[in-house]
Amino acid sequence: MEDLSHSDAERQADIFSVLSNPKRILILRALAEGELSVGDVAQMVDISMQNASHHLRLMKDKGILIRHRKGQSIFYQIAAPEIVAGILEMDPDPAELKDE
């Protein structure tokens, strides 16, 4: 196993902290299909455009997403799909999480 530096561990913790919000997981799932505008994300996740913009900005600031402008619209996409794929595959069965 490769040794991690403290800065790598802190960055990973920051990413997981940002992704601890259920709305952000829904946004990530929506973006797994491809790039989306802020309005598309808001509609798909059923939140306001202002709220979608806030969540997207936080995820971009942590390097999870990248954005670009097309005309007057801003589009977001996943920065590292191979990493996010592993996160999205985590779908624990609630029965497995119970204490035995």
Phi and psi in radians as a Rosetta constraint file:
Dihedral C 1 N 2 CA 2 C 2 CIRCULARHARMONIC -1.295 0.35
Dihedral N 2 CA 2 C 2 N 3 CIRCULARHARMONIC 2.368 0.35
Dihedral C 2 N 3 CA 3 C 3 CIRCULARHARMONIC -1.234 0.35
Dihedral N 3 CA 3 C 3 N 4 CIRCULARHARMONIC 2.413 0.35
Dihedral C 3 N 4 CA 4 C 4 CIRCULARHARMONIC -1.790 0.35
Dihedral N 4 CA 4 C 4 N 5 CIRCULARHARMONIC 2.468 0.35
Dihedral C 4 N 5 CA 5 C 5 CIRCULARHARMONIC -1.385 0.35
Dihedral N 5 CA 5 C 5 N 6 CIRCULARHARMONIC 2.866 0.35
Dihedral C 5 N 6 CA 6 C 6 CIRCULARHARMONIC -1.065 0.35
Dihedral N 6 CA 6 C 6 N 7 CIRCULARHARMONIC -0.662 0.35
Dihedral C 6 N 7 CA 7 C 7 CIRCULARHARMONIC -1.173 0.35
Dihedral N 7 CA 7 C 7 N 8 CIRCULARHARMONIC -0.639 0.35
Dihedral C 7 N 8 CA 8 C 8 CIRCULARHARMONIC -1.118 0.35
Dihedral N 8 CA 8 C 8 N 9 CIRCULARHARMONIC -0.764 0.35
Dihedral C 8 N 9 CA 9 C 9 CIRCULARHARMONIC -1.120 0.35
Dihedral N 9 CA 9 C 9 N 10 CIRCULARHARMONIC -0.692 0.35
Dihedral C 9 N 10 CA 10 C 10 CIRCULARHARMONIC -1.137 0.35
Dihedral N 10 CA 10 C 10 N 11 CIRCULARHARMONIC -0.704 0.35
Dihedral C 10 N 11 CA 11 C 11 CIRCULARHARMONIC -1.119 0.35
Dihedral N 11 CA 11 C 11 N 12 CIRCULARHARMONIC -0.753 0.35
Dihedral C 11 N 12 CA 12 C 12 CIRCULARHARMONIC -1.101 0.35
Dihedral N 12 CA 12 C 12 N 13 CIRCULARHARMONIC -0.733 0.35
Dihedral C 12 N 13 CA 13 C 13 CIRCULARHARMONIC -1.092 0.35
Dihedral N 13 CA 13 C 13 N 14 CIRCULARHARMONIC -0.697 0.35
Dihedral C 13 N 14 CA 14 C 14 CIRCULARHARMONIC -1.061 0.35
Dihedral N 14 CA 14 C 14 N 15 CIRCULARHARMONIC -0.754 0.35
Dihedral C 14 N 15 CA 15 C 15 CIRCULARHARMONIC -1.102 0.35
Dihedral N 15 CA 15 C 15 N 16 CIRCULARHARMONIC -0.825 0.35
Dihedral C 15 N 16 CA 16 C 16 CIRCULARHARMONIC -1.133 0.35
Dihedral N 16 CA 16 C 16 N 17 CIRCULARHARMONIC -0.593 0.35
Dihedral C 16 N 17 CA 17 C 17 CIRCULARHARMONIC -1.090 0.35
Dihedral N 17 CA 17 C 17 N 18 CIRCULARHARMONIC -0.802 0.35
Dihedral C 17 N 18 CA 18 C 18 CIRCULARHARMONIC -1.103 0.35
Dihedral N 18 CA 18 C 18 N 19 CIRCULARHARMONIC -0.665 0.35
Dihedral C 18 N 19 CA 19 C 19 CIRCULARHARMONIC -1.439 0.35
Dihedral N 19 CA 19 C 19 N 20 CIRCULARHARMONIC 0.060 0.35
Dihedral C 19 N 20 CA 20 C 20 CIRCULARHARMONIC -1.326 0.35
Dihedral N 20 CA 20 C 20 N 21 CIRCULARHARMONIC -0.107 0.35
Dihedral C 20 N 21 CA 21 C 21 CIRCULARHARMONIC -1.578 0.35
Dihedral N 21 CA 21 C 21 N 22 CIRCULARHARMONIC 2.162 0.35
Dihedral C 21 N 22 CA 22 C 22 CIRCULARHARMONIC -0.998 0.35
Dihedral N 22 CA 22 C 22 N 23 CIRCULARHARMONIC -0.616 0.35
Dihedral C 22 N 23 CA 23 C 23 CIRCULARHARMONIC -1.112 0.35
Dihedral N 23 CA 23 C 23 N 24 CIRCULARHARMONIC -0.638 0.35
Dihedral C 23 N 24 CA 24 C 24 CIRCULARHARMONIC -1.229 0.35
Dihedral N 24 CA 24 C 24 N 25 CIRCULARHARMONIC -0.568 0.35
Dihedral C 24 N 25 CA 25 C 25 CIRCULARHARMONIC -1.154 0.35
Dihedral N 25 CA 25 C 25 N 26 CIRCULARHARMONIC -0.730 0.35
Dihedral C 25 N 26 CA 26 C 26 CIRCULARHARMONIC -1.081 0.35
Dihedral N 26 CA 26 C 26 N 27 CIRCULARHARMONIC -0.708 0.35
Dihedral C 26 N 27 CA 27 C 27 CIRCULARHARMONIC -1.091 0.35
Dihedral N 27 CA 27 C 27 N 28 CIRCULARHARMONIC -0.766 0.35
Dihedral C 27 N 28 CA 28 C 28 CIRCULARHARMONIC -1.069 0.35
Dihedral N 28 CA 28 C 28 N 29 CIRCULARHARMONIC -0.740 0.35
Dihedral C 28 N 29 CA 29 C 29 CIRCULARHARMONIC -1.084 0.35
Dihedral N 29 CA 29 C 29 N 30 CIRCULARHARMONIC -0.724 0.35
Dihedral C 29 N 30 CA 30 C 30 CIRCULARHARMONIC -1.118 0.35
Dihedral N 30 CA 30 C 30 N 31 CIRCULARHARMONIC -0.745 0.35
Dihedral C 30 N 31 CA 31 C 31 CIRCULARHARMONIC -1.278 0.35
Dihedral N 31 CA 31 C 31 N 32 CIRCULARHARMONIC -0.282 0.35
Dihedral C 31 N 32 CA 32 C 32 CIRCULARHARMONIC -1.102 0.35
Dihedral N 32 CA 32 C 32 N 33 CIRCULARHARMONIC -0.380 0.35
Dihedral C 32 N 33 CA 33 C 33 CIRCULARHARMONIC -1.445 0.35
Dihedral N 33 CA 33 C 33 N 34 CIRCULARHARMONIC -0.251 0.35
Dihedral C 33 N 34 CA 34 C 34 CIRCULARHARMONIC 2.462 0.35
Dihedral N 34 CA 34 C 34 N 35 CIRCULARHARMONIC 3.107 0.35
Dihedral C 34 N 35 CA 35 C 35 CIRCULARHARMONIC -1.143 0.35
Dihedral N 35 CA 35 C 35 N 36 CIRCULARHARMONIC 2.588 0.35
Dihedral C 35 N 36 CA 36 C 36 CIRCULARHARMONIC -2.453 0.35
Dihedral N 36 CA 36 C 36 N 37 CIRCULARHARMONIC 2.657 0.35
Dihedral C 36 N 37 CA 37 C 37 CIRCULARHARMONIC -1.406 0.35
Dihedral N 37 CA 37 C 37 N 38 CIRCULARHARMONIC 2.901 0.35
Dihedral C 37 N 38 CA 38 C 38 CIRCULARHARMONIC -1.015 0.35
Dihedral N 38 CA 38 C 38 N 39 CIRCULARHARMONIC -0.757 0.35
Dihedral C 38 N 39 CA 39 C 39 CIRCULARHARMONIC -1.085 0.35
Dihedral N 39 CA 39 C 39 N 40 CIRCULARHARMONIC -0.705 0.35
Dihedral C 39 N 40 CA 40 C 40 CIRCULARHARMONIC -1.089 0.35
Dihedral N 40 CA 40 C 40 N 41 CIRCULARHARMONIC -0.780 0.35
Dihedral C 40 N 41 CA 41 C 41 CIRCULARHARMONIC -1.078 0.35
Dihedral N 41 CA 41 C 41 N 42 CIRCULARHARMONIC -0.813 0.35
Dihedral C 41 N 42 CA 42 C 42 CIRCULARHARMONIC -1.000 0.35
Dihedral N 42 CA 42 C 42 N 43 CIRCULARHARMONIC -0.769 0.35
Dihedral C 42 N 43 CA 43 C 43 CIRCULARHARMONIC -1.191 0.35
Dihedral N 43 CA 43 C 43 N 44 CIRCULARHARMONIC -0.779 0.35
Dihedral C 43 N 44 CA 44 C 44 CIRCULARHARMONIC -1.169 0.35
Dihedral N 44 CA 44 C 44 N 45 CIRCULARHARMONIC -0.600 0.35
Dihedral C 44 N 45 CA 45 C 45 CIRCULARHARMONIC -1.674 0.35
Dihedral N 45 CA 45 C 45 N 46 CIRCULARHARMONIC -0.122 0.35
Dihedral C 45 N 46 CA 46 C 46 CIRCULARHARMONIC 1.087 0.35
Dihedral N 46 CA 46 C 46 N 47 CIRCULARHARMONIC 0.939 0.35
Dihedral C 46 N 47 CA 47 C 47 CIRCULARHARMONIC -2.345 0.35
Dihedral N 47 CA 47 C 47 N 48 CIRCULARHARMONIC 2.917 0.35
Dihedral C 47 N 48 CA 48 C 48 CIRCULARHARMONIC -1.216 0.35
Dihedral N 48 CA 48 C 48 N 49 CIRCULARHARMONIC 2.784 0.35
Dihedral C 48 N 49 CA 49 C 49 CIRCULARHARMONIC -1.097 0.35
Dihedral N 49 CA 49 C 49 N 50 CIRCULARHARMONIC -0.650 0.35
Dihedral C 49 N 50 CA 50 C 50 CIRCULARHARMONIC -1.097 0.35
Dihedral N 50 CA 50 C 50 N 51 CIRCULARHARMONIC -0.764 0.35
Dihedral C 50 N 51 CA 51 C 51 CIRCULARHARMONIC -1.155 0.35
Dihedral N 51 CA 51 C 51 N 52 CIRCULARHARMONIC -0.744 0.35
Dihedral C 51 N 52 CA 52 C 52 CIRCULARHARMONIC -1.063 0.35
Dihedral N 52 CA 52 C 52 N 53 CIRCULARHARMONIC -0.777 0.35
Dihedral C 52 N 53 CA 53 C 53 CIRCULARHARMONIC -1.050 0.35
Dihedral N 53 CA 53 C 53 N 54 CIRCULARHARMONIC -0.721 0.35
Dihedral C 53 N 54 CA 54 C 54 CIRCULARHARMONIC -1.076 0.35
Dihedral N 54 CA 54 C 54 N 55 CIRCULARHARMONIC -0.882 0.35
Dihedral C 54 N 55 CA 55 C 55 CIRCULARHARMONIC -1.080 0.35
Dihedral N 55 CA 55 C 55 N 56 CIRCULARHARMONIC -0.773 0.35
Dihedral C 55 N 56 CA 56 C 56 CIRCULARHARMONIC -1.101 0.35
Dihedral N 56 CA 56 C 56 N 57 CIRCULARHARMONIC -0.709 0.35
Dihedral C 56 N 57 CA 57 C 57 CIRCULARHARMONIC -1.112 0.35
Dihedral N 57 CA 57 C 57 N 58 CIRCULARHARMONIC -0.756 0.35
Dihedral C 57 N 58 CA 58 C 58 CIRCULARHARMONIC -1.063 0.35
Dihedral N 58 CA 58 C 58 N 59 CIRCULARHARMONIC -0.749 0.35
Dihedral C 58 N 59 CA 59 C 59 CIRCULARHARMONIC -1.194 0.35
Dihedral N 59 CA 59 C 59 N 60 CIRCULARHARMONIC -0.614 0.35
Dihedral C 59 N 60 CA 60 C 60 CIRCULARHARMONIC -1.181 0.35
Dihedral N 60 CA 60 C 60 N 61 CIRCULARHARMONIC -0.738 0.35
Dihedral C 60 N 61 CA 61 C 61 CIRCULARHARMONIC -1.083 0.35
Dihedral N 61 CA 61 C 61 N 62 CIRCULARHARMONIC -0.458 0.35
Dihedral C 61 N 62 CA 62 C 62 CIRCULARHARMONIC -1.609 0.35
Dihedral N 62 CA 62 C 62 N 63 CIRCULARHARMONIC 0.037 0.35
Dihedral C 62 N 63 CA 63 C 63 CIRCULARHARMONIC 1.468 0.35
Dihedral N 63 CA 63 C 63 N 64 CIRCULARHARMONIC 0.153 0.35
Dihedral C 63 N 64 CA 64 C 64 CIRCULARHARMONIC -1.341 0.35
Dihedral N 64 CA 64 C 64 N 65 CIRCULARHARMONIC -0.630 0.35
Dihedral C 64 N 65 CA 65 C 65 CIRCULARHARMONIC -2.122 0.35
Dihedral N 65 CA 65 C 65 N 66 CIRCULARHARMONIC 2.755 0.35
Dihedral C 65 N 66 CA 66 C 66 CIRCULARHARMONIC -2.139 0.35
Dihedral N 66 CA 66 C 66 N 67 CIRCULARHARMONIC 2.742 0.35
Dihedral C 66 N 67 CA 67 C 67 CIRCULARHARMONIC -2.359 0.35
Dihedral N 67 CA 67 C 67 N 68 CIRCULARHARMONIC 2.738 0.35
Dihedral C 67 N 68 CA 68 C 68 CIRCULARHARMONIC -2.644 0.35
Dihedral N 68 CA 68 C 68 N 69 CIRCULARHARMONIC 2.790 0.35
Dihedral C 68 N 69 CA 69 C 69 CIRCULARHARMONIC -1.802 0.35
Dihedral N 69 CA 69 C 69 N 70 CIRCULARHARMONIC 2.379 0.35
Dihedral C 69 N 70 CA 70 C 70 CIRCULARHARMONIC -2.186 0.35
Dihedral N 70 CA 70 C 70 N 71 CIRCULARHARMONIC 1.857 0.35
Dihedral C 70 N 71 CA 71 C 71 CIRCULARHARMONIC 1.121 0.35
Dihedral N 71 CA 71 C 71 N 72 CIRCULARHARMONIC -2.176 0.35
Dihedral C 71 N 72 CA 72 C 72 CIRCULARHARMONIC -1.688 0.35
Dihedral N 72 CA 72 C 72 N 73 CIRCULARHARMONIC -0.008 0.35
Dihedral C 72 N 73 CA 73 C 73 CIRCULARHARMONIC -1.720 0.35
Dihedral N 73 CA 73 C 73 N 74 CIRCULARHARMONIC 2.569 0.35
Dihedral C 73 N 74 CA 74 C 74 CIRCULARHARMONIC -1.873 0.35
Dihedral N 74 CA 74 C 74 N 75 CIRCULARHARMONIC 2.264 0.35
Dihedral C 74 N 75 CA 75 C 75 CIRCULARHARMONIC -1.985 0.35
Dihedral N 75 CA 75 C 75 N 76 CIRCULARHARMONIC 2.503 0.35
Dihedral C 75 N 76 CA 76 C 76 CIRCULARHARMONIC -2.072 0.35
Dihedral N 76 CA 76 C 76 N 77 CIRCULARHARMONIC 2.620 0.35
Dihedral C 76 N 77 CA 77 C 77 CIRCULARHARMONIC -2.580 0.35
Dihedral N 77 CA 77 C 77 N 78 CIRCULARHARMONIC 2.847 0.35
Dihedral C 77 N 78 CA 78 C 78 CIRCULARHARMONIC -1.263 0.35
Dihedral N 78 CA 78 C 78 N 79 CIRCULARHARMONIC 2.301 0.35
Dihedral C 78 N 79 CA 79 C 79 CIRCULARHARMONIC -1.264 0.35
Dihedral N 79 CA 79 C 79 N 80 CIRCULARHARMONIC -0.694 0.35
Dihedral C 79 N 80 CA 80 C 80 CIRCULARHARMONIC -2.334 0.35
Dihedral N 80 CA 80 C 80 N 81 CIRCULARHARMONIC 1.445 0.35
Dihedral C 80 N 81 CA 81 C 81 CIRCULARHARMONIC -0.965 0.35
Dihedral N 81 CA 81 C 81 N 82 CIRCULARHARMONIC -0.597 0.35
Dihedral C 81 N 82 CA 82 C 82 CIRCULARHARMONIC -1.151 0.35
Dihedral N 82 CA 82 C 82 N 83 CIRCULARHARMONIC -0.567 0.35
Dihedral C 82 N 83 CA 83 C 83 CIRCULARHARMONIC -1.331 0.35
Dihedral N 83 CA 83 C 83 N 84 CIRCULARHARMONIC -0.768 0.35
Dihedral C 83 N 84 CA 84 C 84 CIRCULARHARMONIC -1.154 0.35
Dihedral N 84 CA 84 C 84 N 85 CIRCULARHARMONIC -0.569 0.35
Dihedral C 84 N 85 CA 85 C 85 CIRCULARHARMONIC -0.996 0.35
Dihedral N 85 CA 85 C 85 N 86 CIRCULARHARMONIC -0.734 0.35
Dihedral C 85 N 86 CA 86 C 86 CIRCULARHARMONIC -1.111 0.35
Dihedral N 86 CA 86 C 86 N 87 CIRCULARHARMONIC -0.679 0.35
Dihedral C 86 N 87 CA 87 C 87 CIRCULARHARMONIC -1.160 0.35
Dihedral N 87 CA 87 C 87 N 88 CIRCULARHARMONIC -0.754 0.35
Dihedral C 87 N 88 CA 88 C 88 CIRCULARHARMONIC -1.251 0.35
Dihedral N 88 CA 88 C 88 N 89 CIRCULARHARMONIC -0.372 0.35
Dihedral C 88 N 89 CA 89 C 89 CIRCULARHARMONIC -1.291 0.35
Dihedral N 89 CA 89 C 89 N 90 CIRCULARHARMONIC -0.330 0.35
Dihedral C 89 N 90 CA 90 C 90 CIRCULARHARMONIC -1.228 0.35
Dihedral N 90 CA 90 C 90 N 91 CIRCULARHARMONIC 1.915 0.35
Dihedral C 90 N 91 CA 91 C 91 CIRCULARHARMONIC -2.443 0.35
Dihedral N 91 CA 91 C 91 N 92 CIRCULARHARMONIC 1.290 0.35
Dihedral C 91 N 92 CA 92 C 92 CIRCULARHARMONIC -1.129 0.35
Dihedral N 92 CA 92 C 92 N 93 CIRCULARHARMONIC 2.458 0.35
Dihedral C 92 N 93 CA 93 C 93 CIRCULARHARMONIC -1.366 0.35
Dihedral N 93 CA 93 C 93 N 94 CIRCULARHARMONIC 2.122 0.35
Dihedral C 93 N 94 CA 94 C 94 CIRCULARHARMONIC -0.932 0.35
Dihedral N 94 CA 94 C 94 N 95 CIRCULARHARMONIC -0.532 0.35
Dihedral C 94 N 95 CA 95 C 95 CIRCULARHARMONIC -1.132 0.35
Dihedral N 95 CA 95 C 95 N 96 CIRCULARHARMONIC -0.543 0.35
Dihedral C 95 N 96 CA 96 C 96 CIRCULARHARMONIC -1.313 0.35
Dihedral N 96 CA 96 C 96 N 97 CIRCULARHARMONIC -0.314 0.35
Dihedral C 96 N 97 CA 97 C 97 CIRCULARHARMONIC -1.527 0.35
Dihedral N 97 CA 97 C 97 N 98 CIRCULARHARMONIC -0.218 0.35
Dihedral C 97 N 98 CA 98 C 98 CIRCULARHARMONIC -1.242 0.35
Dihedral N 98 CA 98 C 98 N 99 CIRCULARHARMONIC 2.543 0.35
Dihedral C 98 N 99 CA 99 C 99 CIRCULARHARMONIC -1.217 0.35
Dihedral N 99 CA 99 C 99 N 100 CIRCULARHARMONIC 2.414 0.35
